[in-house]
Amino acid sequence: MGYWIHLKRSLDQAMLHKDRCLEIPSGPMRADFWEGGWFEYPDKDTALDALENTDATSQVKCPLCKP
């Protein structure tokens, strides 16, 4: 099972999702440093480390998929 981090730099927020979450877009995604974006990780430990290393002040887990 994979995990995703949705980084919203404009809101200073990073959110962790499971790979089957309804919020993950199905089409191609654009991600860059200044705007944020969607980033995929192979396992939960790697995703949690990446979540902690984001500079977002708000680091939350998705209320829908509850990773």
C-alpha positions in Angstrom: 0.0 0.0 0.0 1.3 3.4 -0.9 0.9 6.8 0.7 0.6 10.3 -0.6 1.3 13.7 0.9 -0.6 16.7 -0.4 1.5 19.7 0.2 -0.4 23.0 0.1 2.2 25.8 0.4 -0.3 28.6 0.1 -2.1 27.3 3.2 1.1 26.1 4.9 -0.4 22.6 5.3 0.7 19.1 4.5 -1.8 16.2 4.6 -1.1 12.4 4.6 -3.4 10.1 2.5 -3.6 6.4 1.8 -3.3 5.5 -1.9 -7.0 4.6 -2.2 -8.3 7.9 -0.7 -11.0 9.7 -2.7 -9.2 13.0 -2.5 -6.2 11.8 -4.6 -6.6 13.0 -8.2 -6.9 10.3 -10.8 -5.3 12.3 -13.6 -1.8 13.7 -14.1 -0.6 15.8 -11.3 1.7 18.8 -11.3 3.9 19.4 -8.3 6.6 22.0 -7.7 8.4 23.5 -4.8 6.6 26.9 -4.7 3.0 25.7 -5.1 3.2 22.3 -3.5 1.5 19.3 -5.0 1.0 15.5 -4.6 4.0 13.3 -3.7 3.9 9.5 -3.5 5.8 7.3 -1.0 6.1 3.5 -1.0 5.4 2.9 2.7 4.0 4.6 5.8 7.3 5.1 7.6 8.9 6.9 4.6 5.7 9.1 4.2 5.7 10.0 7.9 9.4 11.0 7.7 8.7 13.1 4.6 5.6 14.7 6.4 7.8 15.7 9.3 10.4 17.1 7.0 8.0 19.4 5.2 8.3 23.0 6.3 4.5 23.2 6.7 3.3 24.3 10.1 0.1 22.3 9.9 0.8 18.5 9.4 -2.4 16.5 9.5 -3.7 13.1 8.5 -6.7 12.8 6.2 -10.0 12.6 8.0 -11.5 10.5 5.2 -9.0 7.6 4.8 -7.4 7.9 8.3 -3.9 6.7 7.4 
